Amino acid sequence: MAKNPLPSPADAKAQGQAMRETISRGALAKLADRDAAYDPVERLIWQSMTRRPDLVGLRYARMLTDLFSFYRGNALLMADDLARGSSSALEVQICGDAHLANFNLFSSPERHPVFDVNDFDETDVGPFEWDVKRLVASLAVASSHLGHTNAQQERIAFGAAREYRLAVRRFAGETRLSVWYATLDIDAVVTDLGGFFNANALHRVDSVVAHATGRDTQKAYARLVVDGKRGPRIISKPPLLVPLEELNAPGYLTRGDLDRLLSGYAKTLSRDRQVLLAQFTPVDAARKIVGVGSVGTECYVMLLLGRDEFDPFFLQIKQAMTSVVATALGRTPLVKPGERVVLGQRQMQATPDVFIGWHSIKKDGEERHYYVRQLYDNKAAINIDQLDERLLVTYGRICAWTLARAHSRSGRGAEIAGYLGKSEVADEAFAAFALAYRDRTLSDFTALKRAAKEGRITLAK
């Protein structure tokens, strides 16, 4: 049977370039107006109706810590805003919440430190530029939070947008396997980013990494576990960490529920990982609160032991909901939420967690969806408050390179490269959007503070 010839990279770029007729690159700068009836606070209240009622007040409190914390929790509001405007037809697997704090250092399966996107709660298929806009706007918001001028904020956002465009053009010229296996290995960063960062910028990468604070299993064990009468047990640090037997609110998973969930989850792992997981015994579990935007969804940590108490292993079990991308676009999900998260991570990350999997269980008459991964794997997060303008520029460019690689793994990198082109038109548009969305974020942040003062929402004490 005759097959259609594969489009050449040049043809794919031409197809992307032709899409400018539908939505120009300059139009990427436009932030769509909201309907007069749209109330961002009411939208957040609506979203909170799907969350644990005993944790909603904590979520609001964390969002009101500062402007960047609010931005971390406003993914639904931004998805609504992006869906309201014009979007390109260049859809790929996107992160859905690609703000700069969702990029982290962690260990690859080969135990090399790598840098990658590391949060996929909102991953879904959507327009590539949604992720880029989420990233550049987060840089503008973070820069504003650090007290930078408008000019500084624009330079930082522009630098990331330009890096994304140049990186995606580079990946468009690579073979499929080269793109798929590309990693930002910190030990080989000069090779990976050769030609994209000058010598001074490459030197500053080390400075950025120096501001990372890390955690690994052994450190977590010392911090989270105490010796009890029944052996090692997870400590109680309410409300952030609460052993299951101390949970008073109804509706949480029991130890029996978690055991059933883990049994089903194991079947989503490859056979060799199942063999490894079977060598560990679950000994304790607790509810854990993480992040900002995900506060209110169920999250548990389980302690397992291998050979003995000196061979610990932590799994995080996190509830998965419908993505903000699907919610804003009004799309019916094609797979269950837990599976969506895992498939998205496996596609976008160069070195996904070897223990990531999913399962759904029935609880209180409803089906709940979860994904499971290692709690700590030598993970380290960048302390954004310690970055000056130069380091924030470098960090933004590293995130943009990583995002371009993740999008290119979809196979549509050449089309995106063709659409963005060789000039700085798109870079300038993304930077302008970033500043516009910074202003909208500030307005929404002010509205939420006012709602708390007026008693429309209740904050955790």
PADO-551719 format. One record per residue (C-alpha): residue in one letter; x, y, z. Coordinates in steps of 0.25 Angstrom, whole numbers, padded with zeros to 4 digits, always signed. Example, Ala and Ser with C-alpha at 12.3 -4.5 7.8 and 13.67 -1.06 7.14 Angstrom:
<atoms>
a+0049-0018+0031 s+0055-0004+0029 
</atoms>
This chain:
<atoms>
m+0000+0000+0000 a+0006+0014-0004 k+0008+0023+0008 n+0007+0038+0007 p+0022+0044+0007 l+0026+0050+0020 p+0026+0065+0020 s+0040+0071+0020 p+0045+0081+0031 a+0044+0092+0021 d+0029+0088+0017 a+0026+0088+0032 k+0032+0101+0034 a+0024+0107+0022 q+0011+0101+0028 g+0014+0108+0041 q+0017+0121+0034 a+0004+0120+0026 m-0003+0120+0040 r+0000+0135+0042 e-0011+0138+0032 t-0021+0132+0043 i-0014+0139+0055 s-0003+0148+0053 r+0009+0148+0062 g+0006+0162+0066 a-0007+0157+0071 l+0000+0149+0082 a+0001+0162+0090 k-0014+0164+0091 l-0020+0161+0104 a-0035+0159+0102 d-0045+0167+0110 r-0054+0160+0120 d-0069+0160+0120 a-0074+0170+0130 a-0081+0159+0138 y-0068+0151+0140 d-0064+0151+0154 p-0050+0145+0157 v-0053+0143+0171 e-0066+0136+0168 r-0058+0127+0158 l-0048+0123+0169 i-0060+0120+0178 w-0066+0111+0168 q-0053+0104+0166 s-0052+0102+0181 m-0065+0095+0181 t-0057+0082+0176 r-0047+0083+0187 r-0046+0079+0201 p-0055+0089+0209 d-0046+0088+0221 l-0034+0093+0212 v-0040+0103+0204 g-0037+0114+0214 l-0022+0110+0214 r-0022+0111+0199 y-0027+0125+0199 a-0018+0129+0210 r-0006+0124+0202 m-0011+0131+0189 l-0011+0144+0197 t+0003+0143+0202 d+0009+0151+0191 l+0006+0154+0176 f+0014+0143+0171 s+0008+0133+0180 f-0006+0138+0175 y-0001+0135+0161 r+0003+0121+0164 g-0011+0119+0168 n-0019+0126+0157 a-0017+0115+0146 l-0032+0114+0143 l-0033+0129+0142 m-0022+0130+0132 a-0027+0118+0124 d-0041+0126+0124 d-0034+0138+0118 l-0026+0131+0108 a-0038+0123+0103 r-0046+0136+0102 g-0036+0141+0092 s-0031+0136+0079 s-0022+0124+0079 s-0013+0117+0068 a-0017+0103+0063 l-0003+0099+0067 e-0007+0089+0078 v+0003+0080+0085 q+0004+0074+0099 i+0005+0086+0108 c+0008+0087+0123 g-0004+0096+0125 d+0003+0103+0137 a+0017+0106+0132 h+0020+0117+0142 l+0035+0118+0146 a+0033+0111+0159 n+0028+0098+0152 f+0042+0096+0146 n+0052+0089+0156 l+0065+0081+0157 f+0064+0066+0160 s+0071+0053+0158 s+0070+0045+0145 p+0069+0030+0146 e+0084+0030+0143 r+0085+0039+0155 h+0090+0051+0148 p+0084+0065+0152 v+0075+0070+0141 f+0066+0082+0139 d+0052+0080+0134 v+0037+0084+0135 n+0032+0077+0148 d+0018+0079+0150 f+0007+0073+0141 d-0006+0074+0148 e-0012+0083+0137 t-0005+0076+0125 d-0014+0074+0113 v-0014+0076+0098 g-0015+0091+0095 p-0009+0103+0087 f+0006+0104+0089 e+0006+0119+0092 w-0002+0117+0104 d+0010+0111+0111 v+0019+0121+0106 k+0010+0132+0111 r+0008+0126+0124 l+0023+0125+0126 v+0027+0140+0121 a+0015+0146+0129 s+0021+0138+0142 l+0034+0144+0139 a+0028+0158+0139 v+0020+0156+0151 a+0032+0150+0159 s+0041+0162+0154 s+0030+0172+0159 h+0030+0164+0172 l+0045+0166+0173 g+0043+0181+0171 h+0048+0182+0157 t+0044+0194+0147 n+0035+0192+0135 a+0047+0192+0126 q+0054+0181+0134 q+0041+0173+0134 e+0040+0174+0119 r+0054+0170+0117 i+0053+0158+0125 a+0040+0153+0118 f+0046+0157+0104 g+0058+0149+0107 a+0050+0136+0110 a+0041+0138+0098 r+0053+0140+0089 e+0060+0128+0095 y+0048+0119+0093 r+0047+0123+0078 l+0062+0121+0076 a+0062+0107+0083 v+0049+0102+0076 r+0056+0106+0063 r+0068+0098+0067 f+0060+0086+0070 a+0053+0087+0057 g+0066+0084+0050 e+0069+0072+0059 t+0065+0057+0057 r+0053+0052+0064 l+0062+0044+0073 s+0071+0055+0076 v+0060+0064+0081 w+0054+0052+0089 y+0067+0050+0096 a+0071+0064+0098 t+0072+0067+0113 l+0077+0079+0121 d+0088+0071+0129 i+0094+0082+0138 d+0107+0075+0137 a+0107+0076+0121 v+0100+0090+0120 v+0110+0096+0111 t+0108+0085+0101 d+0093+0085+0102 l+0092+0100+0101 g+0104+0103+0092 g+0101+0114+0082 f+0089+0119+0091 f+0096+0125+0103 n+0109+0133+0102 a+0120+0130+0112 n+0116+0140+0122 a+0101+0134+0122 l+0106+0120+0123 h+0115+0124+0135 r+0102+0130+0142 v+0095+0116+0140 d+0104+0111+0152 s+0100+0124+0160 v+0085+0120+0157 v+0087+0106+0161 a+0094+0110+0174 h+0081+0117+0179 a+0074+0103+0178 t+0070+0096+0191 g+0069+0081+0190 r+0063+0069+0197 d+0065+0055+0195 t+0060+0042+0202 q+0070+0041+0213 k+0068+0056+0217 a+0053+0054+0216 y+0053+0042+0225 a+0061+0049+0235 r+0051+0061+0235 l+0038+0053+0233 v+0039+0040+0241 v+0040+0037+0256 d+0042+0024+0263 g+0030+0019+0269 k+0025+0007+0277 r+0021+0000+0264 g+0034+0005+0257 p+0037+0017+0248 r+0024+0026+0246 i+0022+0039+0239 i+0022+0051+0249 s+0010+0060+0251 k+0012+0074+0246 p-0003+0079+0245 p-0008+0085+0236 l+0003+0082+0226 l+0006+0067+0229 v-0005+0059+0237 p-0004+0044+0239 l-0017+0037+0234 e-0021+0033+0248 e-0021+0048+0253 l-0030+0053+0241 n-0043+0057+0247 a-0050+0062+0234 p-0058+0052+0227 g-0056+0047+0213 y-0041+0045+0213 l-0036+0032+0208 t-0033+0021+0218 r-0021+0012+0219 g-0029+0001+0213 d-0033+0011+0201 l-0018+0014+0199 d-0014+0000+0199 r-0024-0003+0188 l-0020+0009+0181 l-0005+0005+0181 s-0009-0009+0176 g-0016-0004+0164 y-0005+0007+0162 a+0006-0004+0161 k-0001-0010+0149 t+0002+0003+0141 l+0017+0002+0143 s+0026-0006+0134 r+0029-0021+0139 d+0043-0018+0144 r+0037-0006+0152 q+0027-0015+0158 v+0037-0025+0162 l+0045-0013+0169 l+0033-0007+0176 a+0029-0021+0181 q+0042-0021+0189 f+0037-0009+0198 t+0026-0011+0209 p+0016+0001+0212 v+0017+0004+0227 d+0010+0018+0229 a+0003+0029+0221 a-0001+0043+0224 r-0008+0055+0217 k+0001+0065+0212 i-0001+0079+0207 v+0007+0084+0195 g+0008+0096+0186 v-0002+0107+0184 g-0011+0104+0173 s-0013+0089+0177 v-0016+0092+0191 g-0030+0086+0194 t-0028+0074+0185 e-0025+0061+0193 c-0010+0058+0194 y-0004+0047+0202 v+0010+0042+0205 m+0013+0028+0208 l+0026+0023+0215 l+0031+0009+0210 l+0043+0001+0215 g+0052-0008+0207 r+0063-0016+0213 d+0060-0009+0227 e+0058+0005+0233 f+0071+0010+0226 d+0065+0007+0213 p+0053+0017+0212 f+0045+0020+0200 f+0034+0031+0199 l+0022+0031+0189 q+0013+0043+0187 i-0001+0040+0184 k-0008+0052+0178 q-0023+0054+0173 a-0024+0058+0159 m-0036+0067+0154 t-0040+0072+0140 s-0029+0081+0134 v-0032+0096+0134 v-0029+0095+0119 a-0040+0085+0116 t-0049+0093+0126 a-0046+0107+0119 l-0048+0101+0105 g-0060+0093+0109 r-0055+0080+0104 t-0059+0066+0109 p-0046+0059+0114 l-0042+0047+0106 v-0035+0039+0117 k-0037+0039+0132 p-0030+0051+0140 g-0019+0042+0146 e-0015+0036+0133 r-0015+0049+0126 v-0005+0054+0136 v+0004+0042+0135 l+0003+0042+0119 g+0006+0057+0119 q+0018+0056+0128 r+0024+0044+0120 q+0023+0052+0107 m+0028+0065+0112 q+0039+0061+0121 a+0052+0056+0116 t+0054+0047+0128 p+0041+0044+0135 d+0040+0038+0148 v+0041+0023+0147 f+0031+0021+0157 i+0020+0030+0152 g+0006+0023+0150 w-0008+0025+0152 h-0021+0018+0157 s-0036+0022+0161 i-0044+0016+0172 k-0058+0017+0177 k-0060+0025+0190 d-0073+0030+0196 g-0081+0027+0183 e-0072+0034+0174 e-0060+0031+0165 r-0047+0038+0169 h-0035+0039+0161 y-0020+0039+0166 y-0006+0039+0160 v+0006+0033+0168 r+0021+0037+0168 q+0033+0038+0176 l+0032+0049+0187 y+0046+0053+0186 d+0057+0049+0176 n+0068+0058+0179 k+0059+0069+0175 a+0063+0084+0177 a+0055+0097+0174 i+0060+0110+0171 n+0059+0121+0181 i+0053+0132+0173 d+0054+0142+0183 q+0069+0141+0183 l+0071+0144+0168 d+0074+0158+0163 e+0071+0163+0149 r+0082+0156+0142 l+0080+0143+0149 l+0065+0144+0146 v+0068+0146+0131 t+0077+0134+0131 y+0067+0125+0139 g+0056+0130+0129 r+0064+0126+0117 i+0067+0112+0123 c+0052+0110+0126 a+0049+0114+0111 w+0059+0105+0105 t+0053+0094+0114 l+0039+0097+0109 a+0043+0098+0095 r+0049+0084+0096 a+0036+0079+0103 h+0027+0084+0092 s+0037+0079+0081 r+0035+0065+0086 s+0021+0066+0080 g+0026+0066+0066 r+0021+0079+0062 g+0034+0087+0066 a+0036+0091+0051 e+0022+0097+0049 i+0024+0105+0062 a+0037+0110+0057 g+0031+0114+0044 y+0020+0121+0051 l+0029+0129+0060 g+0040+0132+0049 k+0053+0138+0049 s+0050+0152+0054 e+0047+0157+0068 v+0032+0160+0065 a+0027+0149+0073 d+0037+0151+0084 e+0032+0166+0085 a+0018+0161+0085 f+0020+0151+0096 a+0027+0162+0105 a+0015+0172+0103 f+0005+0161+0107 a+0014+0158+0119 l+0013+0172+0124 a-0002+0173+0121 y-0005+0160+0129 r+0004+0165+0140 d-0006+0176+0142 r-0018+0167+0141 t-0012+0158+0151 l-0010+0170+0161 s-0025+0174+0159 d-0029+0160+0162 f-0020+0159+0174 t-0026+0172+0179 a-0040+0167+0177 l-0037+0154+0185 k-0031+0162+0196 r-0044+0171+0196 a-0052+0158+0196 a-0045+0153+0209 k-0047+0167+0216 e-0062+0167+0212 g-0064+0153+0217 r-0067+0147+0203 i-0056+0136+0206 t-0050+0131+0219 l-0036+0130+0221 a-0029+0119+0229 k-0023+0124+0242 
</atoms>
